[in-house]
Amino acid sequence: MENTTTVLPAPRLKTIAVMPAYNAALTLERTVRDIPPGAVDEIIVVDDCSRDNTVEIAQQLGLTVIRHEKNLGYGGNQKTCYRHALERGADVVVMIHPDYQYDSRAIPIAVEIIRLGTCDFIMGSRIRTRREALAGGMPPWKYIANRCLTLVENIALGQNLGDFHSGFRAYRREVLETIPYTRNSNDFVFDSEFLAQAVHFGFKIGDIPVPVRYFDEASSINFRRSVTYGLSTLAVLAKYWARQLRLYRSPLFNPRDPDTSG
């Protein structure tokens, strides 16, 4: 008599893509159209008081649209994104900038790595090789700054990531339920704070290559803002190590308050 084994289908994770949007009217549709059919269950666009018709385009595409009454900044936008994704029961949350700089076709790959338990948090790396990054339009000064800052962050945080400053990220639900991200900055350094927190709380972080696209309509911070961001990131690393050495207990690394969102 044959011994047959029933193979159960892999559990499906409810996946929600969130897009923190600001003046993304020219690129939003292209970003959405690239997402493979069935890869996500819902797309949430949080508009941070855009001055163009981002909201109208998102509504025409049938996306869930949330609009801020006042501009809260990039970090503040992400806080709204994650809160609503968790409220809608997401098992995996994928954050992707709606500026078409990152390849949305990579979403199923990131979700599968999380489903397998290999990682809790996946980053999209724009820098597989120097040639590809520069050929994709990344300004040389930005490439050099990225490489230097990523090297420092890898050493300080004990990681081996290719790009610490990516706008493509995927999280297991537990990451967002554990990290007190509501205490983070509302500015661009939110991302650096979140990464340091993920390391502090012991989550497994990995990355996948995502081709870079730099063009006129893609969002990008200027040189002055980049310098401010870099210095702020170094300050985050200092807080992380002050916590490790028990010299200073930054609230960024304290557990979330019971029965609250932060």
C-alpha positions in Angstrom: 0.0 0.0 0.0 1.4 3.4 -1.0 2.2 5.8 1.7 0.9 9.2 0.5 1.7 12.5 2.1 -0.7 15.4 1.9 1.2 18.6 1.2 -0.7 21.5 2.6 -0.5 24.8 0.8 1.7 27.5 2.4 -0.2 29.9 4.6 -1.0 33.1 2.7 0.0 36.3 4.4 -2.2 39.3 4.1 0.1 41.8 2.4 -0.6 45.6 2.3 1.6 48.0 0.3 1.8 51.5 1.7 3.0 54.5 -0.2 4.0 57.7 1.6 3.1 60.3 -1.1 4.0 63.9 -1.7 3.5 65.4 -5.2 3.6 61.9 -6.8 1.1 62.5 -9.6 3.5 61.9 -12.4 4.8 58.6 -11.1 2.2 57.0 -8.9 0.4 55.1 -11.7 3.6 53.6 -13.1 4.6 52.4 -9.6 1.2 50.8 -9.1 1.0 49.2 -12.5 4.4 47.4 -12.0 3.1 45.5 -8.9 2.4 41.9 -10.0 -1.3 40.9 -9.9 -2.2 39.3 -6.6 1.1 40.3 -4.9 -0.7 42.6 -2.5 -4.2 42.7 -1.0 -4.5 46.4 -0.7 -2.6 49.6 -1.5 -2.8 52.5 0.8 -1.6 55.9 -0.3 -1.1 58.5 2.4 -1.0 62.0 0.8 1.0 64.6 2.8 -0.8 67.6 1.4 0.5 67.3 -2.1 0.1 70.4 -4.3 -0.7 68.3 -7.4 -3.4 65.8 -8.2 -1.9 62.8 -6.4 -5.1 62.2 -4.5 -7.3 62.2 -7.6 -5.0 59.8 -9.5 -4.9 57.4 -6.5 -8.7 57.4 -6.3 -9.0 56.8 -10.0 -6.7 53.7 -9.6 -9.0 52.4 -6.9 -6.5 52.7 -4.1 -7.2 53.4 -0.4 -6.4 57.1 0.1 -5.7 58.8 3.3 -5.0 62.6 3.2 -3.3 64.6 5.9 -4.9 67.9 6.9 -1.4 69.4 7.2 2.1 68.3 6.0 3.7 66.0 8.6 6.9 65.2 6.8 8.3 61.9 5.5 8.5 60.2 8.9 5.1 61.5 9.9 3.7 60.1 6.7 5.1 56.6 7.4 3.6 56.6 10.9 0.2 57.1 9.3 0.9 54.4 6.7 1.9 51.8 9.3 -0.9 52.5 11.7 -3.6 52.1 9.0 -1.9 48.9 7.6 -1.9 47.3 11.0 -5.5 48.3 11.7 -6.5 46.6 8.4 -5.0 43.3 9.6 -1.8 43.2 7.5 0.6 40.3 8.2 3.2 41.9 6.0 3.6 45.6 5.2 5.5 46.7 2.2 6.6 50.4 2.1 7.5 51.6 -1.4 8.0 55.2 -2.6 5.4 56.1 -5.3 8.1 57.9 -7.3 8.9 55.0 -9.6 12.5 54.9 -8.3 12.1 51.4 -7.0 11.0 48.3 -9.0 7.6 47.2 -7.6 8.0 43.8 -9.2 10.3 42.8 -6.3 7.4 42.9 -3.8 6.5 39.1 -4.1 10.2 38.2 -3.5 10.5 40.3 -0.3 7.2 38.9 1.0 8.2 35.3 0.3 11.5 35.7 2.2 9.5 37.0 5.2 7.0 34.2 4.9 9.8 31.6 5.0 11.0 33.1 8.2 14.4 33.9 6.8 14.1 37.6 7.7 11.6 39.8 9.5 12.6 43.0 7.7 13.7 43.2 4.0 15.4 46.2 2.4 15.6 46.9 -1.3 19.2 47.6 -2.2 19.8 50.0 -5.1 23.5 49.3 -5.2 24.3 45.8 -6.4 27.3 47.3 -8.3 28.7 50.8 -8.7 28.3 50.6 -12.5 24.6 49.8 -12.2 23.9 52.5 -9.6 25.6 55.2 -11.7 24.1 54.0 -14.9 20.7 54.1 -13.3 21.2 57.9 -12.8 22.4 58.0 -9.1 24.5 61.2 -8.8 28.1 60.4 -8.1 28.1 62.5 -4.9 25.1 60.6 -3.6 26.7 57.3 -4.4 29.8 58.2 -2.5 27.8 59.5 0.5 25.6 56.4 0.5 28.6 54.0 0.4 30.4 55.9 3.3 27.4 56.2 5.5 26.2 52.6 4.8 29.7 51.3 5.7 29.6 53.2 9.0 26.1 51.9 9.8 27.0 48.3 9.0 30.0 48.4 11.4 28.1 50.3 14.1 25.0 48.0 13.9 26.7 44.7 13.2 24.9 44.3 9.8 25.9 43.5 6.3 23.4 45.4 4.2 24.0 46.9 0.8 21.9 50.0 1.1 20.7 51.5 4.4 18.8 54.3 2.7 16.3 52.6 0.5 12.7 53.6 0.0 11.7 49.9 -0.5 11.1 48.0 2.7 9.0 45.1 3.8 8.1 44.2 7.4 6.6 41.3 9.3 3.7 42.6 11.3 5.5 41.9 14.6 8.3 44.4 13.7 5.8 47.2 13.5 4.0 46.0 16.6 7.3 46.0 18.6 9.2 49.0 17.5 8.1 52.3 19.1 8.3 54.2 15.8 5.8 56.8 16.9 8.6 58.3 18.9 10.8 58.7 15.9 11.4 61.9 13.9 8.8 63.1 11.4 11.7 63.9 9.0 13.9 61.7 6.8 16.0 60.4 9.7 12.9 58.3 10.7 14.4 55.5 8.5 17.7 55.5 10.3 16.0 55.4 13.6 13.8 52.6 12.6 16.8 50.5 11.4 18.7 51.0 14.6 15.6 50.1 16.6 15.1 46.9 14.5 18.6 45.9 15.4 18.2 46.7 19.0 15.0 44.6 19.3 16.7 41.6 17.6 14.9 41.4 14.3 16.5 39.7 11.4 17.2 42.2 8.6 18.2 41.3 5.0 18.1 42.8 1.5 17.4 42.1 -2.1 18.7 43.9 -5.2 16.3 46.4 -6.6 17.3 48.3 -9.8 17.7 52.1 -9.3 15.9 54.7 -11.4 16.9 58.3 -11.1 15.0 60.8 -13.4 13.5 64.2 -13.2 10.2 63.2 -11.7 11.7 60.9 -9.0 11.8 62.4 -5.6 15.2 63.1 -4.1 16.5 65.3 -1.3 19.0 68.0 -2.2 22.7 68.2 -1.1 21.9 70.4 1.9 19.2 68.1 3.2 21.4 65.1 2.5 24.1 66.5 4.8 21.6 67.1 7.5 20.3 63.6 7.1 23.8 62.1 7.2 24.7 64.0 10.4 21.3 63.0 12.0 22.0 59.4 11.1 25.4 59.5 12.9 23.6 60.9 15.9 21.2 57.9 15.9 24.2 55.6 15.9 25.7 57.5 18.8 22.4 57.0 20.7 22.4 53.3 19.9 25.9 52.8 21.3 25.2 55.0 24.3 22.3 52.6 25.0 24.5 49.5 24.5 27.2 50.9 26.8 24.6 52.0 29.3 25.6 55.6 29.2 22.3 57.1 28.0 18.9 55.5 27.6 17.3 57.1 24.6 13.6 56.6 24.5 13.9 55.4 20.9 15.0 52.1 22.3 12.6 51.7 25.1 9.8 49.1 24.7 6.4 50.4 23.5 4.1 51.6 26.2 1.5 49.0 27.1 -1.9 49.5 25.5 -0.7 52.4 23.4 0.6 52.9 19.8 4.0 54.1 20.9 
